[in-house]
Amino acid sequence: MATRNTIMSIRLVYYSRALRDMSLQDIQNILSTARENNSDQGICGMLCYESNWFLQALEGERKAVNELFLEIADDVRHDDCVIVSYEHVNECIFPNWHMGYSASSGAVTEMLKSFGLSSFEPEKLTPEQALEFLTTMSQQQQKAA
Ligand SMILES: Cc1cc2nc3c(=O)[nH]c(=O)nc-3n(C[C@H](O)[C@H](O)[C@H](O)COP(=O)(O)O)c2cc1C
């Protein structure tokens, strides 16, 4: 049973639609804010941007993640944030990233093909596929880093 001092960690995955084409600079701006704030809040995660869709995982203390998600959902750079999954976790999958990032690559196409998709449409991904997509992208990034 949870005690008063237990820190509840959660993982929230959502997708959203960018309201315009994002340049590399736009993404870098998001990432630099994210990395700075998330590190202060002990939040880790992964952000993918593909075909004008964002798919993001946020992991950390429940209240911090909830507050951050509400702030992100209010951001005018995107719209229609849809939560794909929200679960309590004992450990983080993205501990090395205060915010990892992945854009289009051959690996993306391969992954999508294995899900039976020819383009990136997060609304068609199951919660398990969305998480598999994000973890695979994170592993690719770590190999490349
Ligand atoms: C797709 C997307 C993902 C974002 N992810 C994060 C994030 O992980 N952490 C964060 O602090 N801000 C993130 N932001 C930015 C926030 O919406 C917001 O601009 C920022 O938290 C404001 O921080 P500031 O008050 O320090 O300027 C994201 C924005 C977008 C559009």
The ligand as a Gaussian input file, in Angstrom:
#p B3LYP/6-31G(d) Opt

LIG

0 1
 C        5.177000      19.401000     -28.685000
 C        5.677000      20.204000     -27.512000
 C        6.366000      19.544000     -26.491000
 C        6.834000      20.270000     -25.393000
 N        7.506000      19.602000     -24.400000
 C        7.915000      20.295000     -23.319000
 C        8.570000      19.616000     -22.248000
 O        8.800000      18.404000     -22.253000
 N        8.966000      20.386000     -21.181000
 C        8.760000      21.739000     -21.109000
 O        9.135000      22.366000     -20.128000
 N        8.150000      22.394000     -22.132000
 C        7.737000      21.703000     -23.216000
 N        7.112000      22.382000     -24.230000
 C        6.970000      23.837000     -24.112000
 C        5.817000      24.205000     -23.188000
 O        4.596000      24.102000     -23.887000
 C        5.990000      25.632000     -22.669000
 O        6.255000      26.516000     -23.735000
 C        7.134000      25.720000     -21.692000
 O        6.981000      24.755000     -20.668000
 C        7.206000      27.123000     -21.081000
 O        8.375000      27.151000     -20.325000
 P        8.941000      28.543000     -19.767000
 O        7.839000      29.085000     -18.890000
 O       10.178000      28.137000     -19.000000
 O        9.233000      29.391000     -20.974000
 C        6.628000      21.674000     -25.331000
 C        5.941000      22.317000     -26.367000
 C        5.470000      21.603000     -27.447000
 C        4.749000      22.304000     -28.561000

